């Protein structure tokens, strides 16, 4: 999305292609208390109005950690815990209730300013966390059940449900519940497509390095073996992201709530701006279909201009679409490769039209595409892979293990088209 007032047609096209995919699906937006207090919070709820206008169902969960700390300081009341996972004594619970009331009011106020109906709900029933490892957690709660039907009725009525971190037990007594936990439990109960955590940090950092995307299995292993390498404010969210994905939520996003347009950019673009934690089905290489023709054409157009790839019309791509394979991330085509077989040389196959969006360079995707092409070709009886390249020949030789050969080794028909192109490409082969 543009940060200025001018909306480009390309922005609209980018959004519209996602509308059928996300229409009528549930997103859980989990907003830290510090983000609610930030000057950008109003922009986030303006983006929520955009989501609702596109038929995306939204549930908002908010935290109160910052507000509890501020009340503790201003009232000179010591607190035992401010994030809802440790011990909550009576004084801390009282401050949490007061903070929750204030923050919920701000959320409802901004939603009202954006012409959205909203309601604070008691859809989550809690139970005391009890005694863990010999420690009585007093008024800290866990989620006992979620009233799914109640929430769905509100959503069906055009209401945005708001859930704050004070939940009631079966006797109506209030308990402090961690908002990250609430988000994960709500996502499971409502079969949400996404959880989007808004924080005061740019995303998930591991050993000081920001990760734009990470597989849940990799993250689970890090949490189990080296949790200290994850930036401390993100550990709770990383932990609950793993639990949410294991419970059926496909994707969890970590966004910087201070960044304008972060929500729409994360959802409606290939690149995103935060961290995406995904299950194993998130990315895949698959056979291209006719529905991919335009995406492949648009994907390779810039490479054609730079003379990295041979120009192909949409008609030519469609005619040979069975030769193409694509790499998807979050159902978006970000890379492609083609395979060509030769009737007069059944043991030979050519890998071509290899292209990866620049944003995804240096992540091993190009090699995955070539390796996949080699596997498919081998399964179909090929023993030798051929690649022609003008600018990426070092990639094929040093990364993929191809060796350069003379053009006279090409099949007769391929040699003819090679000469006619005038591109003078390097010719490389690899045994498979």
GULO-726475 format. One record per residue: residue in three letters; x, z, y of N, C-alpha, C in turn. Coordinates in steps of 0.001 Angstrom, whole numbers, plus 500000, padded with zeros to 6 digits. Example, Ala and Ser with C-alpha at 12.3 -4.5 7.8 and 13.67 -1.06 7.14 Angstrom:
<pts>
ala513190507800494310512300507800495500513200507800496700
ser512850507080497750513670507140498940512900507870500030
</pts>
This chain:
<pts>
unk500836500000498797500000500000500000500874500000501257
unk500360499385502295501088499336503558500954500666504275
unk502060501116504930501999502354505698501433502111507091
unk501299500853507488500758500540508787499274500283508716
unk498730499825509844497293499599509904496909498259509291
unk497879497338509153497572496013508639497523496021507119
unk496440495543506554496299495446505106496560494010504687
unk497508493811503821497854492468503379496961492060502208
unk496658490760502097495887490295500940496541490659499620
unk497891490675499599498578491022498357498323492463497961
unk498141493344498973497804494741498673496467494806497948
unk495498494057498463494161494063497874494185493483496469
unk494920492383496281495005491795494949495635492793493970
unk496659493491494461497326494462493596496391495558493140
unk495507496012494032494548497055493674493469496513492749
unk492953495329493089491796494795492363492085494565490895
unk493334494249490541493608493993489127493526495269488291
unk493605496432488968493511497699488250492073498207488122
unk491187497686488962489837498248489030489120498214487686
unk489109497077486963488417497088485665489030498081484679
unk490330498301484789491014499191483856490658500653484082
unk490524501044485355490326502451485676488886502815486011
unk488027501820486156486642502102486507485999503032485480
unk485351504058485975484594505009485154485493505944484338
unk486794505957484603487690506875483907487936508117484754
unk488390509176484108488570510472484772490039510706485096
unk490322511043486348491652511468486769491562512946487170
unk492486513747486686492597515144487124493688515214488182
unk493332515640489390494313515799490461494615517281490616
unk495852517659490315496266519061490381497182519235491591
unk496724519976492588497403520034493882497940521441494123
unk499249521550494277499855522853494556499352523403495888
unk499311524727495998498876525353497235499728524941498421
unk501028524763498199501915524357499290501572522963499796
unk501081522102498912500687520749499322499415520799500166
unk498485521680499787497262521837500582497614522257502012
unk498669523045502147499076523527503470499882522498504249
unk500283521409503595501130520413504243500282519480505113
unk500896518921506152500185518040507080499698516746506418
unk500272516380505266499867515152504593498641515333503698
unk498155516568503567497055516824502628495818515994502949
unk495512515841504224494346515038504612494454513602504124
unk495667513063504120495865511695503634495616511598502133
unk495967512656501404495722512653499959494221512555499687
unk493428513340500406491988513308500176491352512026500701
unk491978511395501678491528510067502096491736509074500950
unk492870509208500240493130508363499070492151508672497942
unk491740509936497831490730510300496831489433509543497108
unk489097509407498376487900508649498741488014507194498295
unk489225506632498373489446505264497887489205505199496380
unk489739506161495640489541506186494188488059506253493844
unk487334507117494534485900507257494255485157505964494571
unk485564505264495636484898504014495999485117502931494953
unk486182503073494158486485502103493100485905502520491750
unk485088503568491763484426503993490541485278504864489639
unk486355505434490173487207506343489397486679507762489579
unk486479508462488475485972509831488504487135510788488757
unk486909511738489648487995512634490068487561514085489940
unk488461514914489393488301516368489403489533516944490089
unk489325517860491023490443518451491766490663519890491321
unk491904520180490988492341521544490671493394521914491709
unk493313523103492272494349523469493244494978524811492899
unk496209524960493355496927526215493199496860527046494469
unk497436528252494414497403529155495577498706529940495709
unk499762529503495037501001530276495024501548530563496408
unk501636529537497242502172529711498599501312530678499401
unk500004530538499267499090531366500048499136532831499610
unk499316533072498309499442534456497831500699535097498416
unk501795534342498410503043534878498972502877535199500457
unk502214534316501180502023534560502615501158535801502857
unk500084535950502067499237537137502208500007538404501845
unk500849538307500831501648539460500416502549539931501550
unk503150538965502253504045539306503363503264539841504554
unk502188539151504920501439539552506123500740540893505946
unk500296541196504718499576542443504475500481543546503918
unk501750543165503682502725544106503123502234544700501804
unk501694543798500967501211544188499636502120543560498592
unk502863544361497833503731543789496794502893543084495720
unk503400541982495207502703541258494142503562541210492891
unk502906541124491751503624541096490478503901539672490008
unk503122538690490500503303537305490074502485536422491015
unk503015535231491361502252534374492265501887533020491666
unk502347532730490429502030531420489852500998531489488726
unk500629532695488312499556532809487327499993532765485887
unk501265533047485629501740533081484241502293534449483856
unk502698535232484853503223536564484568502138537612484627
unk502541538830484915501595539940485007500849539859486336
unk499518539973486288498696540023487504498057541410487583
unk498567542232488485497949543551488647496744543436489582
unk496069544549489825494834544527490606495075544036492034
unk496193544472492649496490544066494026496772542568494107
unk497498542061493128497810540627493108496545539804492886
unk495673540286491996494406539586491763493574539533493045
unk493546540627493782492776540656495024493300539618496014
unk494613539529496152495191538525497051494920537114496533
unk494966536936495199494714535619494617493288535162494905
unk492336536085494806490935535747495090490775535342496559
unk491404536101497450491319535781498875491983534431499177
unk493155534213498570493872532948498790493077531776498249
unk492479531940497067491694530871496460490514530487497343
unk489873531496497945488753531211498829489167530374500025
unk490315530713500599490806529981501766491149528534501409
unk491881528374500301492345527035499929491167526158499516
unk490256526717498741489076525938498347488301525486499572
unk488193526351500577487511525973501816488184524763502456
unk489525524757502500490251523630503090490001522346502307
unk489989522449500967489745521281500131488357520712500395
unk487352521593500398485979521150500632485808520587502048
unk486504521173502989486408520709504379486916519274504503
unk488091519006503911488669517666504011487881516645503200
unk487342517055502053486502516150501282485254515785502074
unk484682516772502777483499516519503598483812515547504725
unk484984515701505327485388514797506405485529513360505917
unk485758513191504612485860511846504031484561511412503357
unk483466512084503739482124511722503256481992511801501735
unk482667512761501151482576512967499710481814514252499407
unk480878514165498489480196515362498018481142516128497102
unk481152517428497227482051518236496408481429519595496153
unk481885520252495085481343521571494753482389522401494020
unk482558523645494464483367524598493699482586524958492442
unk483232524920491298482527525149490042483044526394489321
unk482176526910488452482598527957487511482562527380486093
unk483029526122485978482953525400484705483981525869483693
unk484961526649484133485994527153483219485750528629482950
unk485599528957481677485487530368481288486846530836480807
unk487232532018481233488557532535480901488465533730479973
unk489617534078479455489776535302478673491132535883479032
unk491288537180478908492562537799479285493689537295478382
unk494844537125479002496016536708478239496444537809477280
unk496172539059477662496440540186476774497880540648476795
unk498297541214475680499653541751475549500517540718474848
unk501544540260475536502479539285474970503880539884474958
unk504497539870473783505853540428473615505955541830474218
unk504886542610473986504878544000474409504502544230475852
unk504155543167476589503823543299478013502337543001478226
unk501622543932478842500216543745479172500119542909480448
unk499511541725480354499430540832481505498229541146482406
unk497499542187482091496418542725482920495384541670483306
unk495413541170484544494372540262485023494804538787485018
unk495794538477484226496169537074484026495305536508482902
unk494760535331483119493854534758482134494356533469481515
unk493690533093480450493874531798479805492507531114479768
unk492498529849479432491228529118479367490573529368478012
unk489344529879478053488589530152476830487741528942476448
unk487077528341477432486301527124477203486056526404478520
unk485782525098478428485454524280479588484043523731479389
unk483199523918480384481832523403480316481860521914480671
unk482142521115479659482317519678479850481053519013480388
unk479912519374479824478664518727480225478338519009481685
unk478582520228482128478341520593483523479181519730484461
unk480470519597484143481361518797484976480946517331484990
unk480575516800483831480169515397483760478869515154484517
unk477976516151484511476735516025485295477042515961486783
unk477968516796487232478360516762488645478956515407489002
unk479868514935488155480522513652488426479501512516488454
unk478564512542487496477529511501487432476642511519488669
unk476567512657489333475757512789490553476545512437491808
unk477762511957491630478583511589492778479298512750493423
unk479439513850492682480085515054493208481511515159492661
unk482439515540493544483810515821493115483896517299492754
unk484055517649491480484197519063491118485541519615491597
unk485507520797492164486718521483492590486865522748491741
unk488020522907491131488281524066490263489444524832490853
unk489234526105491173490350526896491691490866527843490608
unk492018528464490833492671529227489763492131530626489541
unk490900530861489960490215532109489618489064531736488686
unk489179532120487431488133531818486448487512533128485970
unk486301533036485482485563534238485079485462534330483563
unk485547535559483058485389535734481616483900535786481272
unk483575536010480010482170535964479589481320537062480226
unk481976538109480779481247539178481462481248539002482978
unk481771537852483457481776537585484886482907538219485651
unk483918538731484956485058539346485639486099538283485973
unk486657538305487194487620537279487598488994537509486991
unk489651536407486660491020536441486142491823535342486828
unk493100535571487015493999534589487628494516533673486530
unk494308532344486691494746531361485697495686530362486363
unk496766530038485702497731529069486227497079527703486407
unk497278527070487562496599525807487863497123524644487015
unk498398524685486605498913523635485714498203523689484371
unk497991524913483882497256525096482632495821524598482785
unk495187524909483908493823524451484143493740522924484086
unk494700522268484707494703520804484733494787520233483323
unk495676520787482510495842520290481146494590520523480308
unk493970521700480459492762522013479690491585521138480128
unk491453520914481420490387520043481916490576518607481441
unk491820518143481447492099516775480996491705516591479536
unk492006517588478714491637517494477303490122517501477134
unk489446518402477834487992518524477679487253517284478171
unk487761516673479243487076515524479849487641514195479371
unk488605514252478454489260513036477943489768512192479107
unk490482512833479993490995512174481189492058511144480841
unk492138510115481676493162509090481524494492509552482111
unk494416510329483186495633510769483863495482512193484391
unk496606512892484417496760514082485266497786513705486322
unk497466513999487581498396513719488666498710515033489365
unk499937515511489192500374516756489819500975516436491194
unk500468517096492240501031516972493576501882518199493856
unk503156517973494147504099519066494357504830518863495680
unk505734519765495984506582519639497167507958519099496792
unk508010518367495688509282517823495200509097516360494831
unk510178515616494792510079514164494612509756513748493189
unk509905514653492229509592514321490848510399515151489875
unk510490514669488649511195515386487593512681515069487643
unk513473516091487859514924515931487857515493516613486620
unk516367515912485933517037516459484758518533516356484990
unk519206517496484984520640517572485292520926516920486644
unk520009517137487603520205516635488953519805515195489173
unk519394514495488133519025513076488253517512512916488214
unk516977512197489192515550511939489241515166510906488192
unk514142511225487402513647510303486379512309509733486842
unk512221508411486940510979507763487337509978507694486192
unk510487507697484974509607507707483809510364508332482645
unk509617508974481755510244509612480604509232509709479475
unk509704509457478281508850509547477099508609511002476742
unk507420511300476277507052512684475978507940513287474894
unk508375512489473920509241513018472859510596513445473418
unk511119512648474353512395512991474992512245514275475800
unk511163514368476564510938515556477393510709516785476531
unk509977516648475448509734517771474546511060518318473997
unk511954517412473652513257517825473124514074518571474181
unk514040518084475413514778518748476492514208520134476766
unk512888520247476782512257521549477000512608522529475893
unk512792522003474689513107522868473558514564523261473457
unk515455522408473983516892522653473806517636522968475103
unk517256522311476206517961522515477468516989522607478646
unk516050523548478609515050523625479693515665523881481054
unk516841524512481064517471524841482345517952523606483095
unk518048522451482418518493521228483092517375520591483922
unk516137521026483709515000520504484478514873521303485764
unk514667520607486907514537521335488165513426522370488045
unk513737523589488419512901524761488120511430524599488525
unk511128524051489711509705523938490083508904523004489174
unk509589522139488433508892521159487593508754521595486135
unk509349522714485768509343523092484347507946523374483833
unk507156524104484614505791524402484187504990523110484043
unk505147522216484999504407520952484942504878520089483778
unk506179520082483523506704519330482381506151519883481076
unk506117521200480968505606521840479762504134521510479543
unk503338521603480600501905521318480471501633519822480324
unk502544518999480838502411517552480631502553517216479156
unk503528517826478502503728517597477065502497518041476284
unk501978519211476623500789519716475925499589518809476154
unk499458518297477385498322517426477706498414516110476936
unk499596515530476879499764514262476159499548514477474668
unk500036515587474150499809515898472728498326516084472437
unk497558516451473466496117516672473289495281515432473596
unk495957514322473915495236513063474080495235512445475451
unk495821513108476456495910512500477790497090511533477798
unk496858510238478032497941509261477865499098509409478839
unk498793509768480112499840509729481128499705510899482096
unk500859511418482498500910512482483496501894512051484574
unk501477512179485835502307511777486968502699513008487774
unk503933513027488264504410514063489173504710513396490505
unk503983513770491556504128513120492852504539514104493933
unk505232513592494934505577514363496122504371514321497050
unk503691515438497205502489515498498019502736515338499502
unk503987515328499913504315515142501333504436513669501697
unk504462512803500683504699511376500911503385510636501142
unk503272509968502267502056509252502595501843508093501618
unk500607507883501212500214506802500297500775506955498886
unk501315508129498557501931508289497236500927508080496109
unk499716508600496268498717508510495205498357507055494911
unk498018506293495940497613504904495725498775504049495254
unk499964504299495783501128503517495362501468503797493908
unk501350505048493493501656505403492109500675504750491144
unk499420504716491494498388504208490589498286502692490634
unk498428502114491822498138500695491994499376499828492189
unk500494500221491604501676499362491644502451499523490346
unk503255498520490032504075498584488826505165499643488947
unk505733499776490156506907500622490314506554502104490434
unk505502502424491205505178503816491432506198504476492351
unk505961505752492661506867506466493561507265507834493017
unk506640508278491954506942509597491411507562509506490032
unk507229510477489181507681510483487790506471510298486885
unk506592509393485942505551509175484943506024509705483603
unk505257510612483027505511511121481678504481510468480774
unk504933509819479732504027508973478952504189509199477457
unk503119508876476743503158508903475293503820507661474746
unk503928507564473435504662506472472814503983505121472976
unk502667505119473219501960503853473353502101503262474745
unk502780503985475623502846503586477023503542502243477220
unk504614501978476504505321500726476689505436499997475363
unk505361498676475435505405497905474206505802496473474494
unk506366495826473457506604494389473479505547493777472577
unk504910492738473061503849492121472268503821490616472492
unk503146489931471604502912488503471742502072488242472998
unk502480487269473801501714486935474999500429486208474619
unk499427486332475469498162485623475289497883484812476565
unk496828484040476538496490483218477700496211484078478933
unk495782485294478718495537486191479854496827486533480586
unk497983486314479941499278486656480541499911485505481302
unk499293484334481274499921483148481862500261483365483329
unk499288483799484105499531484001485541500595485072485775
unk500557486146484987501543487220485150502945486705484855
unk503101485903483810504417485350483476504887484406484576
unk503984483579485057504334482635486128504783483388487376
unk504015484383487790504369485162488979505650485957488767
unk505834486453487554507013487254487232508294486427487374
unk508259485190486916509483484370486863509697483534488115
unk508736483523489021508811482626490180510050482877491032
unk510364484152491288511537484451492119512828484062491427
unk512859484187490096514054483803489344514255482289489382
unk513159481555489377513245480095489486513839479700490829
unk513409480384491903513929480087493237515427480316493302
unk515910481323492567517345481614492565518092480793491512
unk517379479873490890517942478982489857518458479757488655
unk517884480934488424518234481689487222517467481152486015
unk516234480690486257515394480176485182514923478770485524
unk514635478008484490514085476673484649512623476773485086
unk512237475921486020510869475951486525509873475526485447
unk508795476296485319507689475945484429506385476136485181
unk505525475150485114504211475290485732503365476246484914
unk502279476727485509501354477564484755500796476812483556
unk500568475516483745500057474701482636501060474636481494
unk502346474489481847503378474429480811503498475756480073
unk503392476864480840503453478180480196502258478361479264
unk501076477997479745499877478147478922499969477295477652
unk500502476087477775500617475193476629501521475786475549
unk502517476541475987503484477115475042503398478640474987
unk502223479179475289502097480632475398502415481348474094
unk502229480684472967502537481329471673504035481579471504
unk504853480943472371506305481156472301506763482373473102
unk505873482916473914506265483992474822505922485369474251
unk506782486323474597506516487736474353506694488466475682
unk505922489523475886505984490267477145506228491745476874
unk506804492387477863507058493827477820506104494480478800
unk505294495398478310504299496072479142504711497500479452
unk504484497892480673504567499302481060503265499645481757
unk502565500632481202501273501036481763500348499835481918
unk500378498968480883499531497780480808499875496730481863
unk501068496812482441501539495815483388502707495051482780
unk502692493724482892503778492897482380504946492981483346
unk506084493520482869507249493657483741508443492862483229
unk508314492248482047509402491426481509508821490418480528
unk509548489326480353509100488319479390510302487650478743
unk510053487012477606511063486226476913510333485176476082
unk510973484052475860510358483009475035511240482714473824
unk510612482223472768511320481807471554510941480370471243
unk511946479542470967511703478154470606512370477871469265
unk511644477198468396512173476832467080512314475303467014
unk513247474829466189513568473410466101513231472877464718
unk512391471840464721511948471268463449513111470702462648
unk514102470126463343515230469516462625516326470520462291
unk516204471754462807517180472801462483516423474098462238
unk515808474265461065514942475428460809515671476771460869
unk516987476756460745517729478019460797518128478421462200
unk517696477641463206518078477900464595516855478227465444
unk516989479190466329515938479526467297516599479812468633
unk515881479495469702516425479703471046515642480780471781
unk516374481705472377515762482720473222515932482274474672
unk514826482267475428514879481776476800513871482476477684
unk513777482001478928512842482559479915512913484079479976
unk514110484614479795514269486071479844514277486528481293
unk513343487426481624513300487943482986512725489356482975
unk513365490233483758512918491614483926512769491884485419
unk511661492469485816511470492804487233512650493626487748
unk513144493326488955514329494027489475514216495550489451
unk513029496088489707512868497541489709513250498155488367
unk513122497383487282513381497904485936514728497461485386
unk515590496953486261516929496595485812517728497842485416
unk518714497640484574519641498703484141518943499798483348
unk517862499446482657517166500407481795517139499936480341
unk517891498879480058517977498402478685516828497523478244
unk515944497139479172514772496365478781515145494945478408
unk516086494335479163516522492980478838517072492889477432
unk517915493849477054518478493845475697517385494041474657
unk516418494914474963515311495112474029514554493815473796
unk514359493039474860513640491774474729514417490785473861
unk515720490708474095516548489796473301516595490254471846
unk516794491557471637516838492078470263515516491828469541
unk514418492003470268513105491761469668512954490289469315
unk513389489414470223513334487979469938514143487615468713
unk515316488227468583516159487971467408515465488434466123
unk514799489573466190514098490089465010512956489153464604
unk512152488717465609511043487818465309511565486516464706
unk512649485981465292513219484728464801513752484883463375
unk514411486014463123514948486260461780513827486358460762
unk512742487034461143511588487158460252510977485804459930
unk511165484852460839510614483511460619511639482564460015
unk512766483091459551513726482295458793514950481844459547
unk515069482182460824516252481769461591517464482606461203
unk518611481985461246519866482692460979520786482690462189
unk520496481801463141521314481680464353520424481656465585
unk520792482450466583520061482470467853520864481730468906
unk520159480957469711520766480160470763520258480671472116
unk521146480705473102520744481085474461521499480225475453
unk520784479707476457521389478936477532521199479689478834
unk522264479843479601522164480637480822523134480132481882
unk522670480139483129523534479762484248524163480981484924
unk523422482087484980523905483250485723523972484536484902
unk523268484578483785523237485812482986524048485679481699
unk524980484719481667525708484507480404526589485686480034
unk527083486447481048527889487630480704527021488707480056
unk525736488774480452524805489709479811524650489347478340
unk524452488060478053524285487650476667525547487883475850
unk526717487679476455527963487818475708528404489274475561
unk528396490017476676528937491381476625527930492423476153
unk526639492206476453525617493199476092524927492854474778
unk524652491568474580523855491168473415524667490570472272
unk525967490399472470526822489951471367526790488468471071
unk526470487628472060526503486177471888527907485650472176
unk528215484495471608529507483834471833529276482425472356
unk530136481999473290529976480675473884530422479582472922
unk529690478453472921530032477292472086529954476029472938
unk530396474922472347530366473630473021528963473027472952
unk528600472237473939527266471643473985526996470686472829
unk528045470147472250527854469207471147527309469886469895
unk527303471201469891526735471936468752525212472026468834
unk524635471607469972523183471663470137522484470628469255
unk521270470942468791520472469917468094520274468708469022
unk520073467552468445520026466312469223518989466364470339
unk517762466791470023516711466830471032517024467845472125
unk517634468981471716517965470018472715519110469548473600
unk520054468825473023521170468289473805520656467304474853
unk519670466523474477519101465550475405518463466253476599
unk517652467267476348517010467985477453518040468753478279
unk519098469219477635520183469913478339520850468974479338
unk521148467772478888521798466797479764520877466390480906
unk519599466225480610518641465783481630518414466837482699
unk518540468113482350518292469182483323519351469231484418
unk520588468859484087521677468885485052522092470274485480
unk521646471322484755521924472710485149523305473176484711
unk523887472479483733525219472826483237525308474282482753
unk524272474705482060524211476086481573525298476366480541
unk525702477622480484526562478067479396525739478115478124
unk526330477758477002525631477715475720526222478805474834
unk525347479691474348525805480832473557525005480950472272
unk525638481470471228524939481660469951525268483038469384
unk524398483470468484524580484748467786523965484617466409
unk524645485149465401524104485170464049523189486372463872
unk522056486141463224521093487236463017520830487429461534
</pts>
